[in-house]
Amino acid sequence: MPRLSTLNIKEIERRGQWRNQDPEITGVETNSLRIEKGYIFLAKSGDTTNSHGVHFSNQAFQKGASLIITDLEGYQFALNKDLNLAFPFLIVQDLVQTLDFICEIFYSGKPNFVMGITGTNGKTSVVNFSQQLIEKKNKSCVTIGTLGVGGILSLKTDNTTPDQAFILRVLQMAKSKGADYAFLEVSSHSLVQRRVKGIAFKVFCFTNLSQDHLDYHKDMETYFKAKLSIIDTLSIDTKIIVNIDDEYGKIFFTEATNRGFKVETIGFSDIADVKLRVTQGTLGTQFIEIVRGDLVYKFQTHLIGEFQAANLGMALLTCETFGFKFDELVCFCDTLKPVPGRLEFVGKTKKGALVYIDFAHTPDALKNLLKTLRGLTKGRLLLVFGAGGERDKDKRKSMGAIAYKYCDLIYVTDDNPRHEDSKSIRRQIINTCPSAIEIEDRAEAITTAIHGARLDDIVIIAGKGHEKVQIVKDNHFPFNDFEQASIAIELLE
């Protein structure tokens, strides 16, 4: 392993206590929880003053860190907060450049074919479908996103797009295990915070943009600029795929084209390069047509809804760019499985009602979900949903109005209230769907909805999808919509 002296880090000075002036270095991390023996802990500022990395210096050293790298501001922060300074601190001028430099030394190995995807909705589905298609061709890949790290590796993550050092380390690990393909969900937060720095994307996709994360970005213009900023970092050789049905997709297309990128558009619109058609749909199957010039591909899939047809089409185009034949990929579409927590079928009740869960937690995602199910429901459409606390508050009234438009019976409940007053969140939703039934306890709401469903009804439990906890204040209570719905179905007499 290299010694600190061989890394040639541009340091300003050393502070703290240095028992070993030239320690061995095995890696670098910005998250103290992921520190391993011999790692550098790079402590940078967080979103809030109290989340500065130096707060976690003690934890990093307990896990085996060799030293802490921060800047003068970070070290002064540690002094002001009377934090434990009995560790070796290396002060640098530019933390961002230092992290880039060290990452390139330790995590230079990466798969040759890397896809990134951004947008409000659909990222997880496109990544998952791409993974399934690649694996149908007996190739190994790695995925990084909302569901964690998947494919050839299996790791948990705290964010859709983790920290830069962690991503690069995962890509190197995947490459060492023989994976030459990688699929990454790229969030707007990660673009602002440069978490995908150092990744050479061969393909980059834009799905759509709708209201979300305005607690962070404040307005839609700033939110979109964060998404659009990826263009500044891409190589001109990167293939860009855009959903041209989306209004922000049109802007993304124009900007990328003006910059000289090769862009392929997909959508249900006639202006799309790759045109989609859903010719027939049921609750179990969907028939799709993809038109590319004079070529028409027709196939059946178990992925339901026009939005899933668009996600699947984007995955097909991605894998084609990676060198696979489009007509061969299409042949696998009838065997692809739904993504966990995305319009996932839970079961059928003894009364004949069908129960699904879905991750839809934005107005646009909820609208697409309910519009699809409304057209497939022979009976009533029952919805159980809420809204997250300490997140974009303005979307609550929109989601309530959407639920009121498409559903016959609505149960408004809690969905990760965090430190917000859960009753206040529920009331904000109910203001635009006055007929809704308010049930605070999510388990009770799910059970009540399922037990009240009749023959040919559909019950959809939205908002949490694959999640396995309910966050109340600082507590993470075990909770899983799929599991709770399964129990409710089983208990129905």
Legacy VTK file of the C-alpha trace (Angstrom):
# vtk DataFile Version 3.0
C-alpha trace
ASCII
DATASET POLYDATA
POINTS 493 float
0.000 0.000 0.000
1.272 3.518 -0.756
2.499 5.813 1.960
1.065 9.301 2.381
4.316 10.833 1.101
4.002 9.037 -2.243
0.548 10.505 -2.951
1.982 14.007 -3.410
-1.062 15.717 -1.932
-0.831 19.504 -2.049
-1.022 20.215 1.669
-0.945 23.593 3.414
-0.001 22.367 6.858
-0.514 19.623 9.422
-2.486 19.984 12.620
-3.594 17.669 15.400
-1.475 14.787 16.683
0.711 12.824 14.253
2.107 9.659 15.816
3.054 8.370 12.360
4.272 11.050 9.975
3.954 8.824 6.904
1.074 6.345 7.366
0.029 3.726 4.832
-3.071 4.709 2.860
-5.544 2.129 1.561
-8.352 4.346 0.219
-10.420 7.477 0.711
-13.972 8.119 1.926
-16.193 11.092 2.731
-18.657 9.001 4.775
-17.323 8.014 8.193
-19.576 4.946 8.308
-17.794 3.453 5.283
-14.253 4.010 6.544
-11.967 0.964 6.482
-8.550 0.471 8.044
-5.961 2.804 6.532
-8.466 5.060 4.745
-8.226 8.826 4.496
-11.349 10.487 5.885
-11.992 13.581 3.778
-14.134 15.892 5.926
-16.074 18.440 3.909
-18.996 20.716 4.703
-22.516 19.304 4.496
-25.893 20.796 3.603
-26.152 22.326 7.075
-23.601 23.664 9.553
-24.163 20.789 11.946
-23.548 18.166 9.232
-19.912 19.130 8.586
-17.714 16.072 8.125
-15.343 16.959 10.963
-18.195 16.178 13.352
-17.582 12.511 12.522
-13.792 12.469 12.895
-13.906 10.385 16.069
-16.137 7.819 14.404
-13.811 7.665 11.391
-10.794 6.932 13.591
-12.660 4.298 15.548
-13.217 2.526 12.234
-9.528 2.715 11.321
-8.892 5.983 9.460
-5.218 6.952 9.021
-5.811 10.695 8.939
-8.337 13.431 8.305
-8.114 15.774 5.354
-10.057 19.018 5.565
-9.585 22.688 4.690
-8.889 25.659 6.943
-12.598 26.358 7.298
-13.231 22.776 8.394
-10.431 22.801 10.942
-11.573 26.156 12.317
-15.053 24.702 12.613
-13.599 21.836 14.697
-11.866 24.356 16.949
-15.004 26.442 17.396
-17.054 23.379 18.285
-14.422 22.092 20.738
-14.245 18.776 18.869
-11.646 16.123 19.618
-8.438 17.152 17.808
-6.272 14.232 18.946
-6.026 12.975 15.361
-3.713 13.821 12.460
-5.298 16.605 10.386
-3.969 17.423 6.915
-5.099 20.881 5.794
-5.485 21.495 2.040
-6.529 24.471 -0.045
-9.127 22.756 -2.259
-11.038 19.736 -0.931
-12.806 19.089 -4.236
-9.587 18.857 -6.267
-7.906 16.845 -3.530
-10.719 14.288 -3.517
-10.622 14.018 -7.311
-6.860 13.524 -7.200
-6.907 10.803 -4.528
-9.860 8.964 -6.103
-8.011 8.751 -9.397
-5.069 7.136 -7.614
-7.051 4.518 -5.710
-10.133 3.944 -7.892
-8.995 4.217 -11.496
-10.499 0.913 -12.644
-13.996 1.197 -14.132
-16.275 -0.783 -16.471
-15.903 0.282 -20.101
-19.639 0.721 -20.676
-21.268 3.088 -18.181
-24.758 4.532 -18.435
-26.072 7.404 -16.310
-29.694 8.457 -16.091
-31.386 11.475 -14.559
-34.960 12.730 -14.309
-37.672 12.911 -11.684
-39.281 9.549 -12.391
-38.294 6.325 -14.119
-34.596 6.183 -13.248
-34.814 2.998 -11.184
-36.945 1.196 -13.759
-34.659 2.039 -16.692
-31.597 0.909 -14.717
-33.288 -2.308 -13.597
-34.594 -3.192 -17.065
-31.146 -2.513 -18.530
-29.627 -4.839 -15.940
-32.112 -7.591 -16.761
-31.453 -7.264 -20.497
-27.686 -7.376 -20.007
-27.970 -10.449 -17.808
-30.200 -12.150 -20.388
-27.149 -11.882 -22.661
-25.070 -13.603 -19.940
-23.070 -10.465 -19.171
-22.221 -9.109 -15.723
-23.027 -5.576 -14.646
-23.320 -3.367 -11.588
-26.164 -0.976 -10.777
-26.168 1.957 -8.359
-29.393 3.684 -7.401
-32.459 3.872 -5.204
-32.452 0.114 -4.594
-28.796 0.179 -3.531
-25.923 -1.499 -5.360
-27.021 -4.499 -7.417
-25.879 -6.827 -10.159
-22.516 -8.445 -9.531
-22.332 -6.665 -6.122
-24.913 -6.245 -3.372
-24.544 -3.259 -1.039
-26.872 -0.878 0.756
-26.770 2.855 0.072
-28.231 5.864 1.875
-28.848 7.928 -1.260
-29.986 7.353 -4.821
-26.533 8.513 -5.893
-23.933 7.912 -3.147
-20.758 9.901 -2.537
-18.100 10.148 -5.241
-15.497 7.974 -3.508
-18.020 5.213 -2.815
-19.287 5.168 -6.413
-15.783 4.966 -7.844
-14.826 2.224 -5.389
-17.926 0.220 -6.359
-17.121 0.605 -10.055
-13.566 -0.604 -9.467
-14.795 -3.582 -7.431
-17.273 -4.483 -10.171
-14.578 -4.238 -12.836
-12.280 -6.506 -10.803
-15.085 -9.081 -10.636
-15.490 -9.068 -14.407
-18.337 -6.612 -14.910
-17.828 -4.414 -17.953
-21.250 -2.706 -17.713
-22.553 -0.220 -15.152
-25.880 1.604 -14.794
-26.151 4.620 -12.467
-29.088 6.687 -11.292
-27.933 10.305 -11.124
-29.954 12.543 -8.805
-30.161 16.312 -8.981
-28.547 16.525 -5.535
-25.582 14.504 -6.767
-25.076 16.802 -9.745
-25.011 19.891 -7.546
-22.602 18.130 -5.178
-20.377 16.654 -7.944
-20.828 13.044 -6.812
-20.439 11.607 -10.330
-17.179 13.425 -10.997
-14.617 11.167 -12.648
-17.118 8.880 -14.390
-16.944 8.594 -18.186
-20.513 7.926 -19.333
-20.890 6.192 -22.665
-24.654 6.755 -22.547
-26.649 9.345 -20.643
-30.467 9.377 -20.445
-33.003 12.024 -19.467
-36.464 10.713 -18.526
-38.582 13.695 -17.455
-38.897 16.515 -14.962
-41.825 17.198 -12.653
-42.315 18.718 -9.221
-40.047 17.193 -6.581
-37.137 18.190 -4.319
-38.189 21.846 -4.228
-37.294 21.835 -0.540
-33.701 21.632 -1.834
-33.798 23.452 -5.193
-36.517 26.023 -4.263
-37.985 26.297 -7.776
-38.378 24.257 -10.973
-35.907 26.377 -12.949
-33.109 25.692 -10.471
-34.121 22.025 -10.307
-33.868 21.688 -14.088
-30.567 23.573 -14.245
-29.157 20.992 -11.849
-30.233 18.212 -14.208
-29.012 20.058 -17.286
-25.599 20.679 -15.742
-24.594 17.089 -16.521
-24.038 18.189 -20.124
-21.115 20.330 -18.983
-19.302 17.228 -17.724
-19.988 14.751 -20.537
-17.568 13.816 -23.283
-18.777 14.825 -26.737
-18.693 11.114 -27.629
-21.410 10.344 -25.064
-24.670 9.140 -26.626
-27.641 11.015 -25.139
-31.147 9.523 -25.045
-34.075 11.831 -24.248
-37.799 11.383 -23.618
-39.088 13.906 -26.140
-42.677 13.741 -24.790
-41.561 15.694 -21.740
-41.443 19.500 -22.052
-38.146 19.657 -20.187
-36.966 16.794 -22.368
-37.420 19.036 -25.404
-35.219 21.690 -23.789
-32.638 19.065 -22.799
-32.640 17.798 -26.401
-32.159 21.284 -27.854
-29.335 22.129 -25.470
-27.512 18.826 -26.081
-27.943 19.105 -29.854
-26.643 22.665 -29.888
-23.578 21.469 -27.991
-22.850 18.922 -30.735
-23.940 15.730 -28.955
-25.468 12.795 -30.782
-29.004 12.647 -29.366
-31.678 10.015 -29.918
-35.239 10.799 -28.849
-37.911 8.379 -27.727
-41.594 8.825 -26.964
-45.190 8.463 -28.069
-44.945 11.692 -30.056
-44.579 11.598 -33.841
-41.460 13.764 -33.579
-39.598 11.026 -31.677
-36.789 9.169 -33.443
-38.002 6.000 -31.727
-41.809 5.940 -31.569
-43.740 3.968 -28.967
-47.231 2.523 -29.222
-49.191 0.593 -26.620
-51.662 -1.441 -28.653
-53.364 -3.408 -25.896
-53.137 -3.652 -22.153
-54.498 -5.707 -19.281
-53.525 -6.009 -15.633
-51.142 -8.818 -16.552
-49.757 -7.991 -19.972
-49.123 -5.109 -22.325
-48.515 -5.185 -26.069
-46.007 -2.645 -27.330
-44.877 -1.478 -30.755
-41.570 0.287 -31.301
-41.190 2.063 -34.634
-37.708 2.957 -35.893
-37.911 4.302 -39.411
-39.240 1.468 -41.571
-38.724 -1.128 -38.853
-41.542 -2.073 -36.473
-40.921 -4.269 -33.419
-43.971 -5.827 -31.768
-43.804 -7.669 -28.471
-45.618 -8.510 -25.265
-44.454 -7.605 -21.774
-45.634 -7.937 -18.187
-44.626 -4.322 -17.522
-47.806 -2.275 -17.318
-48.481 1.346 -18.290
-47.282 3.749 -20.958
-44.660 5.091 -18.562
-43.174 1.598 -18.281
-43.170 1.254 -22.059
-41.087 4.447 -22.211
-38.733 3.166 -19.515
-38.312 -0.153 -21.293
-37.666 1.586 -24.618
-34.935 3.691 -23.040
-33.325 0.549 -21.582
-33.378 -1.126 -24.994
-31.680 1.870 -26.618
-29.045 1.954 -23.881
-28.143 -1.701 -24.297
-28.074 -1.307 -28.083
-25.549 1.508 -27.690
-23.446 -0.898 -25.635
-23.202 -3.182 -28.671
-26.166 -5.543 -28.386
-28.562 -6.132 -31.275
-31.910 -4.413 -30.842
-33.988 -7.215 -32.351
-32.363 -9.768 -30.038
-33.007 -7.601 -26.980
-36.669 -7.218 -27.898
-37.063 -11.001 -27.721
-36.344 -10.875 -23.980
-38.997 -8.271 -23.168
-41.736 -10.776 -22.373
-39.570 -12.298 -19.625
-38.606 -9.077 -17.830
-39.857 -8.723 -14.262
-41.306 -5.586 -12.656
-38.970 -3.615 -10.422
-39.482 -4.215 -6.689
-41.908 -1.622 -5.380
-42.874 -0.354 -8.843
-46.465 -1.386 -9.616
-45.606 -4.622 -7.840
-48.434 -7.150 -7.518
-48.982 -8.242 -3.905
-51.897 -10.625 -4.295
-55.599 -11.208 -4.793
-58.035 -11.092 -1.883
-60.671 -13.751 -1.207
-63.267 -11.221 -2.355
-61.540 -10.906 -5.740
-59.750 -7.564 -5.356
-56.204 -7.048 -6.659
-53.567 -5.369 -4.481
-50.452 -3.518 -5.711
-47.746 -1.326 -4.211
-45.850 1.462 -5.952
-43.114 3.975 -5.115
-45.021 6.908 -6.676
-44.324 9.866 -4.383
-44.451 12.792 -6.825
-47.500 14.323 -8.534
-46.434 13.164 -12.001
-45.622 9.614 -10.900
-48.916 9.335 -9.021
-50.856 10.666 -12.005
-49.257 8.188 -14.437
-49.860 5.330 -12.014
-53.506 6.118 -11.299
-54.315 6.965 -14.922
-52.987 3.556 -15.968
-54.911 1.671 -13.286
-58.088 3.682 -13.862
-58.182 2.420 -17.442
-57.687 -1.189 -16.337
-60.053 -1.283 -13.353
-63.381 -3.044 -13.796
-64.487 -2.133 -10.290
-63.374 0.626 -7.936
-59.892 2.089 -7.568
-58.806 2.381 -3.924
-55.702 4.343 -2.948
-53.651 4.404 0.247
-51.007 7.144 0.320
-49.415 10.010 2.238
-46.507 12.424 1.811
-43.052 12.610 3.325
-42.218 15.108 6.030
-39.461 17.708 5.611
-39.698 17.390 1.858
-41.290 19.452 -0.924
-44.502 20.617 0.779
-46.110 22.170 -2.293
-46.611 18.814 -3.998
-49.031 17.605 -1.312
-52.023 19.567 -2.595
-51.289 18.456 -6.169
-51.147 14.816 -5.140
-54.409 15.169 -3.247
-56.130 16.646 -6.307
-54.781 13.864 -8.535
-56.004 11.192 -6.129
-59.431 12.853 -5.997
-59.688 12.872 -9.797
-58.848 9.230 -10.438
-59.838 7.244 -7.338
-63.137 6.043 -5.931
-61.927 5.676 -2.367
-58.887 7.344 -0.795
-57.142 6.637 2.494
-54.671 9.340 3.533
-52.071 8.111 5.998
-48.502 8.684 7.168
-45.423 8.287 4.952
-42.141 9.080 6.733
-43.336 12.206 8.614
-39.855 12.707 10.086
-39.887 15.764 12.387
-42.998 17.342 10.857
-46.432 17.153 12.453
-48.004 14.169 10.679
-51.563 15.439 11.153
-50.651 18.690 9.418
-49.225 16.755 6.448
-52.382 14.684 6.141
-54.611 17.763 6.316
-52.655 19.469 3.524
-53.376 16.474 1.288
-57.041 16.187 2.309
-57.645 19.861 1.514
-57.686 18.885 -2.173
-59.365 15.470 -1.776
-62.101 16.193 0.777
-63.750 12.775 0.456
-60.612 10.991 1.703
-60.623 8.915 4.856
-57.871 9.898 7.283
-56.112 7.050 9.104
-52.875 7.982 10.854
-51.469 4.475 11.280
-50.244 3.224 7.901
-50.716 -0.452 8.779
-54.315 0.232 9.787
-54.934 2.229 6.609
-53.611 -0.600 4.431
-55.653 -3.220 6.277
-58.823 -1.117 6.147
-58.492 -0.525 2.407
-57.820 -4.166 1.575
-60.620 -5.472 3.797
-63.045 -2.999 2.241
-62.193 -3.896 -1.356
-64.720 -5.897 -3.385
-64.716 -8.076 -6.496
-62.846 -6.438 -9.410
-61.561 -3.583 -7.242
-57.912 -2.564 -7.304
-56.099 -1.408 -4.178
-52.907 0.556 -4.783
-50.623 1.470 -1.875
-48.394 4.305 -3.037
-45.406 6.292 -1.842
-43.014 3.860 -0.177
-42.613 1.002 -2.643
-39.486 -0.964 -1.761
-38.760 0.957 1.452
-38.503 -1.059 4.644
-38.793 1.618 7.335
-41.177 4.293 8.542
-39.237 7.390 9.639
-40.742 9.221 12.615
-38.506 11.944 14.058
-35.080 10.272 14.415
-36.532 6.761 14.623
-36.512 4.252 11.774
-39.259 1.750 12.549
-39.372 -1.474 10.481
-42.220 -1.179 7.998
-42.795 -2.637 4.548
-45.899 -1.983 2.438
-45.637 -5.315 0.615
-45.367 -7.249 3.856
-48.191 -5.363 5.537
-50.470 -5.799 2.511
-49.681 -9.520 2.381
-50.644 -9.866 6.046
-53.894 -7.981 5.447
-54.796 -10.267 2.533
-54.017 -13.358 4.613
-56.141 -12.181 7.544
-59.164 -11.400 5.378
-61.895 -13.932 6.127
LINES 1 494
493 0 1 2 3 4 5 6 7 8 9 10 11 12 13 14 15 16 17 18 19 20 21 22 23 24 25 26 27 28 29 30 31 32 33 34 35 36 37 38 39 40 41 42 43 44 45 46 47 48 49 50 51 52 53 54 55 56 57 58 59 60 61 62 63 64 65 66 67 68 69 70 71 72 73 74 75 76 77 78 79 80 81 82 83 84 85 86 87 88 89 90 91 92 93 94 95 96 97 98 99 100 101 102 103 104 105 106 107 108 109 110 111 112 113 114 115 116 117 118 119 120 121 122 123 124 125 126 127 128 129 130 131 132 133 134 135 136 137 138 139 140 141 142 143 144 145 146 147 148 149 150 151 152 153 154 155 156 157 158 159 160 161 162 163 164 165 166 167 168 169 170 171 172 173 174 175 176 177 178 179 180 181 182 183 184 185 186 187 188 189 190 191 192 193 194 195 196 197 198 199 200 201 202 203 204 205 206 207 208 209 210 211 212 213 214 215 216 217 218 219 220 221 222 223 224 225 226 227 228 229 230 231 232 233 234 235 236 237 238 239 240 241 242 243 244 245 246 247 248 249 250 251 252 253 254 255 256 257 258 259 260 261 262 263 264 265 266 267 268 269 270 271 272 273 274 275 276 277 278 279 280 281 282 283 284 285 286 287 288 289 290 291 292 293 294 295 296 297 298 299 300 301 302 303 304 305 306 307 308 309 310 311 312 313 314 315 316 317 318 319 320 321 322 323 324 325 326 327 328 329 330 331 332 333 334 335 336 337 338 339 340 341 342 343 344 345 346 347 348 349 350 351 352 353 354 355 356 357 358 359 360 361 362 363 364 365 366 367 368 369 370 371 372 373 374 375 376 377 378 379 380 381 382 383 384 385 386 387 388 389 390 391 392 393 394 395 396 397 398 399 400 401 402 403 404 405 406 407 408 409 410 411 412 413 414 415 416 417 418 419 420 421 422 423 424 425 426 427 428 429 430 431 432 433 434 435 436 437 438 439 440 441 442 443 444 445 446 447 448 449 450 451 452 453 454 455 456 457 458 459 460 461 462 463 464 465 466 467 468 469 470 471 472 473 474 475 476 477 478 479 480 481 482 483 484 485 486 487 488 489 490 491 492
